[in-house]
Amino acid sequence: MEKKITYSDTGVDITEGQSFVENIKDLAQKTYNEKVLRGIGQFGGLFDLSHLSLKNPVLVSSTDGVGTKIKVAVAAGKHRGIGIDIVSHCINDIMVQGASPIFFLDYIGCGKLSRPVMIELVRGMSEVCQKAGCALIGGETAEMPDVYRTDEYDLVGTIVGIVDKEKIIDGSSISSGDILIGLPSSGLHTNGYTLARKIIFEIKKMTVGDTPQGLHRPVGDEILEPHRCYCDVLQHLFANFQIKGIAHITGGGLIENIPRILPAPCSVEIQKEAMPVPSIFSLLQEWGPVDEKEMYRVFNMGIGIVLVVSKKDSGSMLKAAKTFYPESNIIGEVVKGRQETILK
């Protein structure tokens, strides 16, 4: 009798996938609040917005991935930080518009489902969601052996937040003379990894366990440092200050991200000496070698968030920011121009 083929014969294990969902339910439920009506395991997550006290509520959404940082995590066997990365990145992206995160969904595509790896990813996501008051309301895990190698995976996140229409931060009121305050990054965050990996692992031929001169820990640990979530400091600043514009310094660096929030007659001048550059960026520039402008266009260079505020409010806002991140500093000002970042 002819042998019947099953889905598991193709490399896809449905039973393992169902077991994984059961394993992560507790991690997801730790992020729930009374507004979550249905979460993990349903066809769709349900979130009740009926009790919002906002006058004109506006939903703000964003989707992003972690990129090739995942390849470093696979090489190092450290995955929780990747879960932290995706939620932090997505939360920062909507909070720069004044929104508060309400729920998050993830997508994991992989060659073969490894429960220990996937659980660590969800553990990292759950940790950030809990701290930010954001519900991990659902997701999808797709086992695709024809697309990914056995040890490969990709992680994508979608965030939904909410803001009162009158409190949207869009940069429209920014004008010449306004001050830029930079909040420090925790490292590379989630951008520039294809270039960083080429420099570290191809040009310099290092492994993730090597500790080169100039670093105090293995280079793998250095570049796997999780993306910082600025939810706590931004919520505090929203409640106490008038912020004209905020830029999340992601792909495109300071060169391309700040102009995204500038009105047409404005540019910004960045004072490089006001931004102490962390060692990892200086080393990457040296090892490449990489042109300085390219560094500022690819990497965050130690600045994760840029706040734009009026000159009269800059001192008090900087003082407040320093209570969260002492390395925060005034890094430049708005000038007349054509929506450019000018390095001084």
BELPE-V238854 format. One record per run of one state. SS is the DSSP state (hx for helix, st for strand, lp for the rest). FROM is the first residue (numbers start at 1). TO is the last residue. If there is no record, write none. Layout:
SS/FROM/TO ; SS/FROM/TO
This chain:
lp/1/6 ; hx/7/10 ; lp/11/13 ; hx/14/29 ; lp/30/35 ; st/36/38 ; lp/39/45 ; st/46/47 ; lp/48/56 ; st/57/65 ; lp/66/68 ; hx/69/76 ; lp/77/79 ; hx/80/95 ; lp/96/99 ; st/100/110 ; lp/111/114 ; hx/115/132 ; lp/133/134 ; st/135/143 ; lp/144/152 ; st/153/164 ; hx/165/167 ; lp/168/178 ; st/179/184 ; lp/185/192 ; hx/193/203 ; lp/204/218 ; hx/219/223 ; lp/224/230 ; hx/231/240 ; lp/241/244 ; st/245/248 ; lp/249/252 ; hx/253/261 ; lp/262/265 ; st/266/270 ; lp/271/271 ; hx/272/274 ; lp/275/278 ; hx/279/288 ; lp/289/291 ; hx/292/298 ; lp/299/302 ; st/303/309 ; lp/310/310 ; hx/311/324 ; lp/325/328 ; st/329/336 ; lp/337/340 ; st/341/343 ; lp/344/344
